[in-house]
Amino acid sequence: MDNKQRDESMVRIVKEPEIRRNEILDAAERLLVTKGYEQMAIRDLVDELQIAKGTVYHYFDSKQALLEALIERMVAQIEQRALSIAHDPHLSALEKLLRHFASTDQWKLAHQSLVMQFLRVWYDDENAIVHRKLSRAGVKRFVPLLSQIIRQGVEEGVFTTPYPDQAARMIIALRDDLGTAIAELYLSEGGKSSIVPQITQIVNATSDALERVLGAAPGSLPRTSDEELVPWLFSSASPT
């Protein structure tokens, strides 16, 4: 039986569009972790879900569109965590900011295998357009939340910046650059443990820069150590 006959012979089960779309994304996420983006094919999704190829293309017209949707879903999940923190009336501004950073890092740690696979394609020149597009989407989602936190911090006297909106954009840019620097170093060196001191320095330099942007007291944001970074970078979930 050829592929066309195989597709047509599959039992057609009608599902709500959002349910089917998420099933495809869930399967793509699993395949991304187990096979990697370059090796993953639309046929793999068809085989795993036992659906027609046309069903996949109905929701995603290319593998790149599928990648973009996966990243958008990741950002949306992180945003939901950030919203609950930003709107918590019992937290100080500094607590909110630290929890915002920690929540994002915890999500990445919980999905480390997926995140590591994304690193391999996220900074590829072929995906530069997707990267820029989703970076702009991240700015749109998170600038209002961070601006709200910064304004609260100014009122509380822990931040002194007169430019909350611009400071929020700079925070996102600095965090994005941090991710880029870590990814480039990690991938170029093949994940060698010898890069840990360099990454520690980059992380701590970013914390220093964030304090300056916010007009916060030196040491307001925690610094990290080599020992704290090792589990994140070299756990059993990391690619070999």
Secondary structure per residue as TSV (DSSP state, phi and psi in degrees):
chain	resnum	aa	ss	phi	psi
A	1	M	-	360.0	125.6
A	2	D	-	-78.7	174.8
A	3	N	H	-60.9	-40.4
A	4	K	H	-63.1	-46.5
A	5	Q	H	-62.8	-37.1
A	6	R	H	-64.5	-44.1
A	7	D	H	-60.3	-43.7
A	8	E	H	-72.2	-24.2
A	9	S	H	-83.0	-12.2
A	10	M	S	-66.7	143.2
A	11	V	-	-67.4	127.3
A	12	R	-	-92.4	111.9
A	13	I	-	-107.5	120.5
A	14	V	-	-81.5	126.1
A	15	K	-	-130.4	159.6
A	16	E	-	-59.1	139.1
A	17	P	H	-53.0	-42.4
A	18	E	H	-67.9	-35.4
A	19	I	H	-65.4	-48.3
A	20	R	H	-62.7	-42.6
A	21	R	H	-59.9	-43.7
A	22	N	H	-69.1	-33.2
A	23	E	H	-62.5	-41.7
A	24	I	H	-65.2	-42.7
A	25	L	H	-65.6	-40.2
A	26	D	H	-61.9	-43.8
A	27	A	H	-65.8	-41.0
A	28	A	H	-62.6	-37.7
A	29	E	H	-64.0	-43.1
A	30	R	H	-63.9	-43.4
A	31	L	H	-68.2	-34.7
A	32	L	H	-60.8	-40.6
A	33	V	H	-71.8	-42.3
A	34	T	H	-84.2	-31.4
A	35	K	H	-113.4	-26.0
A	36	G	-	90.7	154.9
A	37	Y	T	-64.0	-44.2
A	38	E	T	-64.2	-36.8
A	39	Q	T	-84.7	-20.3
A	40	M	-	-71.5	135.4
A	41	A	-	-127.1	158.3
A	42	I	H	-58.0	-35.3
A	43	R	H	-58.6	-33.5
A	44	D	H	-62.2	-40.2
A	45	L	H	-65.5	-42.0
A	46	V	H	-59.9	-45.6
A	47	D	H	-66.7	-42.3
A	48	E	H	-68.6	-41.4
A	49	L	H	-93.0	-11.0
A	50	Q	T	55.1	53.6
A	51	I	-	-127.7	166.8
A	52	A	-	-73.7	147.8
A	53	K	H	-58.1	-36.0
A	54	G	H	-61.8	-28.2
A	55	T	H	-65.8	-42.2
A	56	V	H	-63.1	-47.2
A	57	Y	H	-69.5	-18.9
A	58	H	H	-64.7	-34.7
A	59	Y	H	-96.0	-33.5
A	60	F	-	-137.8	116.8
A	61	D	S	-82.1	-2.0
A	62	S	S	-162.7	167.1
A	63	K	H	-67.7	-32.4
A	64	Q	H	-66.5	-37.8
A	65	A	H	-63.8	-35.2
A	66	L	H	-66.2	-43.4
A	67	L	H	-60.5	-44.5
A	68	E	H	-61.0	-42.2
A	69	A	H	-66.0	-37.1
A	70	L	H	-63.7	-43.2
A	71	I	H	-68.0	-39.6
A	72	E	H	-60.7	-39.1
A	73	R	H	-67.1	-38.7
A	74	M	H	-60.2	-46.5
A	75	V	H	-61.7	-40.6
A	76	A	H	-64.5	-38.5
A	77	Q	H	-65.4	-41.5
A	78	I	H	-66.3	-38.0
A	79	E	H	-62.0	-39.1
A	80	Q	H	-62.1	-39.2
A	81	R	H	-66.2	-40.2
A	82	A	H	-66.4	-36.3
A	83	L	H	-61.6	-44.6
A	84	S	H	-65.0	-32.7
A	85	I	H	-72.5	-48.2
A	86	A	H	-62.0	-30.5
A	87	H	T	-98.2	6.5
A	88	D	-	-76.0	115.0
A	89	P	T	-74.1	-9.4
A	90	H	T	-95.4	-2.8
A	91	L	S	-104.0	143.5
A	92	S	-	-74.6	167.8
A	93	A	H	-62.4	-42.4
A	94	L	H	-65.2	-40.5
A	95	E	H	-61.7	-41.6
A	96	K	H	-62.9	-43.8
A	97	L	H	-64.2	-44.9
A	98	L	H	-65.7	-38.9
A	99	R	H	-70.2	-32.8
A	100	H	H	-61.6	-48.5
A	101	F	H	-63.5	-45.3
A	102	A	H	-64.8	-39.2
A	103	S	H	-62.6	-43.0
A	104	T	H	-62.8	-44.9
A	105	D	H	-65.8	-37.9
A	106	Q	H	-65.6	-38.8
A	107	W	H	-63.2	-44.2
A	108	K	H	-63.3	-38.0
A	109	L	H	-67.6	-38.9
A	110	A	H	-67.8	-24.9
A	111	H	T	-117.4	40.3
A	112	Q	H	-62.4	-41.5
A	113	S	H	-60.4	-41.5
A	114	L	H	-66.0	-45.5
A	115	V	H	-60.6	-42.9
A	116	M	H	-64.0	-36.6
A	117	Q	H	-67.8	-38.7
A	118	F	H	-62.1	-35.9
A	119	L	H	-57.8	-33.1
A	120	R	H	-70.9	-23.5
A	121	V	H	-113.0	-24.1
A	122	W	H	-61.1	-37.4
A	123	Y	T	-102.2	12.3
A	124	D	S	-73.6	140.5
A	125	D	G	-58.1	-31.2
A	126	E	G	-66.5	-22.5
A	127	N	G	-105.6	17.5
A	128	A	H	-60.8	-38.3
A	129	I	H	-65.7	-43.7
A	130	V	H	-61.2	-43.2
A	131	H	H	-58.3	-49.0
A	132	R	H	-65.0	-41.4
A	133	K	H	-62.5	-45.0
A	134	L	H	-76.8	-26.4
A	135	S	H	-64.6	-41.3
A	136	R	H	-64.9	-37.4
A	137	A	H	-64.8	-37.3
A	138	G	H	-64.9	-40.1
A	139	V	H	-60.0	-45.5
A	140	K	H	-61.9	-38.1
A	141	R	H	-74.7	-42.6
A	142	F	H	-101.5	-20.2
A	143	V	H	-58.1	-47.4
A	144	P	H	-58.8	-39.5
A	145	L	H	-67.1	-45.9
A	146	L	H	-68.3	-36.9
A	147	S	H	-60.7	-41.5
A	148	Q	H	-61.3	-43.3
A	149	I	H	-65.6	-42.5
A	150	I	H	-64.9	-42.0
A	151	R	H	-61.4	-40.0
A	152	Q	H	-62.4	-40.8
A	153	G	H	-64.7	-36.4
A	154	V	H	-64.7	-42.7
A	155	E	H	-63.3	-35.2
A	156	E	H	-82.4	-9.8
A	157	G	T	84.7	11.3
A	158	V	S	-95.0	-21.1
A	159	F	-	-119.0	148.2
A	160	T	-	-123.0	2.7
A	161	T	-	-62.6	135.6
A	162	P	S	-87.5	5.0
A	163	Y	-	-128.6	71.0
A	164	P	H	-58.3	-44.1
A	165	D	H	-64.8	-45.3
A	166	Q	H	-67.6	-37.2
A	167	A	H	-63.0	-38.5
A	168	A	H	-61.9	-43.8
A	169	R	H	-63.8	-39.0
A	170	M	H	-66.3	-36.9
A	171	I	H	-61.6	-45.7
A	172	I	H	-63.4	-41.9
A	173	A	H	-63.5	-41.9
A	174	L	H	-66.4	-41.8
A	175	R	H	-66.5	-38.2
A	176	D	H	-65.7	-42.5
A	177	D	H	-65.1	-35.2
A	178	L	H	-60.3	-46.7
A	179	G	H	-61.3	-40.6
A	180	T	H	-63.4	-45.5
A	181	A	H	-62.5	-43.0
A	182	I	H	-66.0	-44.9
A	183	A	H	-61.8	-46.2
A	184	E	H	-62.4	-41.6
A	185	L	H	-69.0	-44.7
A	186	Y	H	-61.9	-46.4
A	187	L	H	-74.1	-37.4
A	188	S	H	-68.4	-29.2
A	189	E	T	-99.2	3.9
A	190	G	T	67.2	28.1
A	191	G	T	71.1	27.4
A	192	K	-	-70.0	141.4
A	193	S	G	-66.2	-17.3
A	194	S	G	-66.8	-13.6
A	195	I	G	-84.5	-7.7
A	196	V	H	-55.8	-48.7
A	197	P	H	-58.2	-37.2
A	198	Q	H	-66.1	-42.2
A	199	I	H	-67.0	-38.9
A	200	T	H	-58.1	-43.4
A	201	Q	H	-64.1	-41.3
A	202	I	H	-63.7	-44.7
A	203	V	H	-61.6	-45.8
A	204	N	H	-70.8	-33.8
A	205	A	H	-64.3	-36.2
A	206	T	H	-66.4	-41.2
A	207	S	H	-60.4	-41.4
A	208	D	H	-61.9	-43.3
A	209	A	H	-66.2	-38.6
A	210	L	H	-63.2	-40.3
A	211	E	H	-61.2	-40.4
A	212	R	H	-67.6	-40.0
A	213	V	H	-62.8	-41.2
A	214	L	H	-79.7	-18.2
A	215	G	T	70.8	35.5
A	216	A	-	-94.1	159.1
A	217	A	-	-65.5	142.8
A	218	P	T	-55.7	133.9
A	219	G	T	89.5	0.0
A	220	S	S	-63.9	-36.6
A	221	L	S	-98.1	136.0
A	222	P	-	-67.3	149.0
A	223	R	-	-98.4	162.6
A	224	T	-	-113.2	175.3
A	225	S	-	-133.0	166.2
A	226	D	H	-57.1	-40.9
A	227	E	H	-63.7	-34.4
A	228	E	H	-74.2	-29.6
A	229	L	H	-81.0	-29.2
A	230	V	H	-55.4	-47.2
A	231	P	H	-60.1	-36.0
A	232	W	H	-69.7	-43.7
A	233	L	H	-82.8	-27.4
A	234	F	H	-132.6	33.5
A	235	S	S	-72.5	173.6
A	236	S	T	-65.0	-16.5
A	237	A	T	-80.4	-14.5
A	238	S	S	-71.6	152.0
A	239	P	-	-70.8	148.1
A	240	T	-	-92.6	360.0
